Amino acid sequence: MASKLIIAPHIDDEVLGCGGILDSDSHVYVCGVDESGFRPDKDPTPNAERLEEMNQAAAFLGYSWEYNPQSRVNRYTEQELIDLLEDVVNRVKPDRIYLPHPGFNQDHRTVFYASMVALRPHDRNFFVNKVLVYEAIHDLLWDPAELRVNHFVEIDIERKLQAYFFHQSQVRRMRSPEVLRHMAAVRGAAINRPYAEAFQILRWAEACY
């Protein structure tokens, strides 16, 4: 299947953190969805609308995706996620996997630690050679020292922003297109490129040739 597997606590995390690297060789697993999607001054966004936004973003960038309809955001538990994440890793068999930085979001923390259990070296687990952590905007705005990025990828920022616009119900001031652009510019400056996404490598294993 896909060589890149992105684990997303919520619909839209995949674009916010990895939108620049998502393509037809990527598979996104969304841990859960419900009608708690935040929208300023409006009612929570219905499931059907969020799922359609995801379908449009996926069609634009070319990636495949799936989600678990039984899990509920803001009510994740590590134990319920571990088996689900082990299953998707064993099915997809990716060369690299991207996890959310735990940060100070309760869902991101739960998904990250459940993923680490699912990825531990074990006879029943598919061994993923490359394990990376992607950042969220709040990681940069609130105690950025928590995330130690050490891997940068140049991106097409216009392509990423277009994908983000498909998640229209979730576009807001603290994560506006302007903030995303500035964030990518800062990461790009670190590698002498116009724009980039930054990651933290947790494991990088390569075969001997």
N, C-alpha and C positions, 0 to 999 in steps of 0.2 A: 504494500500500500504506500502511503506517504512516507517520505524520509524525515519530515519534520512534524512533530506532534506538539500542539500548543494547548496547555491546560488553562481554561478560563473560568474563574469563579462566577462571573456574570457575563451575559451577552454584552458585547462591546469591549470587554477587556482585551480581547485578541487584537482588535484594531488599535486601541490606545497604546498597547505595549509592543506589538509585533506587526503593525500594519504595513511597515516598510519591507518586511521580509516574507509576508504571506503570498503564496502563489499556488499553482496547480499541484505542487509537490508537498502541500501542507494539509494537515487534518487538524481541526479544532474540536476539542471536547469541552462543552460547556457543562459545568457540574450541576446546574439546576436553573430553574426559571420560575418566577411566579409574578403576581400582579403587584409587586412591591417596588417596581422600577421607579426611581425618583424622577419627578418632573416638577420644576418650580411653579408654584401657584396653580397647579392643576391636579386632577385626580391621578392616582397611580396608573401607569401605562398598562393596558391589558396585555395578556400573554400573546394574543394573536398579532398585535401590532409589533411587539418586540421580536417575535419569530419572523415576521415578514421583513422587518428591518435587517435581521441577520441574513435572511435569504438573499436580499439585494446586495449586501456587502460581500457575501461569499461569491455570488455570481460575478460581481465586478472584479474581485481579486483572483478568483479562480479556485479557491480552496474548498474542500469538503468539510462537513461538520456534522456533529450530532450533539444531543443533549439528553440529560436524564430527567424525565418529567416528574419523577417521584421526589427528587430532592428539592428543597425549598431554600432559597437564599435567606440569609440571616438566621437560619436554623440548621446549618450544616453541623455534622459531628464527624470527627476524624474516622471513627469506626465504620460508619455507613459509607464513607467515601473510599476507604482503602480498597475494599473489594472491587468497587466500580473502576477505580483507577488502575488496579492491577489488570483487570479485564481488558480495558482499552489499550493499555501498553502491550499486552500479550497478543492482542488482535492486530494492531497497527504495526508493531515491530519497527519503530522508527530508529533512524540513526542518531537523531538528536531530539531532545524534548525541552520545551520552554515552560518554566513554572512561574507563577506570580511571586513577586517578592512579598514576604509576609507582612512587613510594614505594620501599620496601625489600623488595618481594616480587618474586622473579625473573620469575614469570609475568606479573605486572602490568606490569613494566618492558618486557618483550618485546612484549606486546600493545599497550601504549601507543605505542611507537616504530614498530611495524609499522603501526598505525592512522594515525599522522602521515604516513607515506609514502603510504599508500593514499588519504589525503585531500588530498595536495598539489595545488595548481592544475595541472591537466594536461588536455590535450584528450580523453584517453580516460577521465577520471574524472568522475563526476557531482559537481557542486559542491554541497556541503552548506553552507547559509547559516550555520547556528549549530553551533558545535563547543564542547562543554563537557566538563569533567572532573569525575567524581564521586569522593567520598572513601570510604575504607575505615576501619574502626575503628583499624587499626594506624597509619594516617596521623595520627590524633589522639594516640595513645599513644606514638608514637616519632618525635620530631623534627617536631612539627606545623607548624613554620615553613616546611617544604618546600612545603606546599599553601597557596596564597593565594586563599581563597574570596572571591568578589565577586558571587555571585548566590544568592539564597535563595528557597525556595518553601515556603509553609506546608503542612503535611501532617496527615493523620489518623493519629496514631501507633498507635492500636489496630488500624487496618486494616493498617498496615505490620507490626506485631508478629504479627498473625494469619497473614499471608503467610509470615513468617519461621518460624513454628511448623511449617509444612508441610515445611521442610527440617530435620526433627527430628534426623536423624543428625549434623547439623553444629552443633547448638546446644551451646555450651560456655561456660565461665566468662569467658574473655577477650572474648567477644562475646555475652554473655548478653542476654536481653531487657531487663534492668535497665540494662546499659551502653548499649544502643541507645536506650532511653528518655531517659537522661541526656544522651546525645550530641545527640539531637533537641531536647531542652529548651535546651541551650546555644545551638544554632543558632537556635532560635526566639527566644530572648532578644535576639539581635542585630537582629531585625526587629520586636520588640514583639508576638510571637505565641507561643502556648503551645509549639508544636513546628514544626520546619522541617528541610528537607534543604538542604545547602549545596553549591555547585558553583563551579568556576573557569571563567570564560568565556575561551576561546582565540580564538574568532571569532564575531562577531554581525553578520551582513549583512542588511539589509532593503531591500526595493524602494522606489523613489520613487513616492509616490502623488500 
